[in-house]
Amino acid sequence: MKALVCSDFGSTQDLSLETRDDLEPGAGEVLIEVKAAGVNFPDILTVQGKYQFKPPLPFVPGGEVSGVVTN
């Protein structure tokens, strides 16, 4: 799969497009074939390190997706 990865807090221009291993859904989870993804203001603040939540680095920002449940 392809993922836009934040390796250091800073500009959204510094995000890198990487190829990662496909994920396997766990118990109670589904796998979505993503057709579109959105970026919102909290995502930008998180990448800049200015949001109330700071995930451990590296991370893949975002959570707004639309697609087809495949599993």
C-alpha positions as CSV (number, residue, x, y, z in Angstrom):
1,M,0.0,0.0,0.0
2,K,1.1,3.6,-0.4
3,A,1.1,5.9,2.7
4,L,1.9,9.6,3.2
5,V,4.3,9.4,6.2
6,C,5.3,12.1,8.7
7,S,8.8,11.3,10.0
8,D,9.4,14.7,11.7
9,F,7.0,17.4,13.0
10,G,7.1,20.4,10.6
11,S,5.7,21.3,7.2
12,T,3.3,19.2,5.3
13,Q,5.7,19.7,2.4
14,D,8.1,17.3,4.2
15,L,5.7,14.4,4.2
16,S,7.0,11.4,2.1
17,L,5.0,9.0,-0.1
18,E,6.2,5.5,0.9
19,T,5.2,2.0,-0.1
20,R,4.4,-0.1,3.0
21,D,3.3,-3.7,3.6
22,D,-0.5,-4.3,3.3
23,L,-2.3,-4.4,6.7
24,E,-4.2,-7.4,8.0
25,P,-7.4,-6.6,9.9
26,G,-7.6,-7.9,13.4
27,A,-10.6,-9.2,15.3
28,G,-13.6,-6.8,15.0
29,E,-11.8,-4.8,12.3
30,V,-12.4,-4.5,8.5
31,L,-10.1,-3.9,5.6
32,I,-11.0,-0.9,3.3
33,E,-9.8,-0.5,-0.2
34,V,-9.4,3.3,-0.1
35,K,-10.8,5.2,-3.1
36,A,-10.4,8.7,-1.6
37,A,-8.8,10.2,1.5
38,G,-9.2,13.7,3.0
39,V,-6.9,15.9,5.0
40,N,-8.4,18.2,7.6
41,F,-7.2,21.1,9.7
42,P,-6.4,18.9,12.8
43,D,-4.3,16.6,10.5
44,I,-2.2,19.6,9.4
45,L,-1.8,20.8,13.0
46,T,-0.7,17.2,14.0
47,V,1.9,17.1,11.3
48,Q,3.2,20.5,12.5
49,G,3.3,19.3,16.1
50,K,0.8,21.9,17.2
51,Y,-2.2,19.7,18.0
52,Q,-3.2,18.5,21.5
53,F,-2.3,15.0,20.5
54,K,1.2,14.1,19.3
55,P,1.5,10.6,17.9
56,P,4.9,8.8,18.1
57,L,7.0,9.3,15.0
58,P,6.8,8.2,12.3
59,F,3.1,8.2,11.7
60,V,0.5,8.3,8.9
61,P,-1.8,11.3,9.4
62,G,-5.5,11.3,8.6
63,G,-8.5,9.2,9.2
64,E,-11.0,10.4,6.7
65,V,-11.4,7.8,4.0
66,S,-14.0,6.5,1.5
67,G,-13.8,3.1,-0.2
68,V,-15.0,-0.4,-0.4
69,V,-14.9,-2.9,2.6
70,T,-13.0,-5.9,1.2
71,N,-12.8,-8.0,4.4
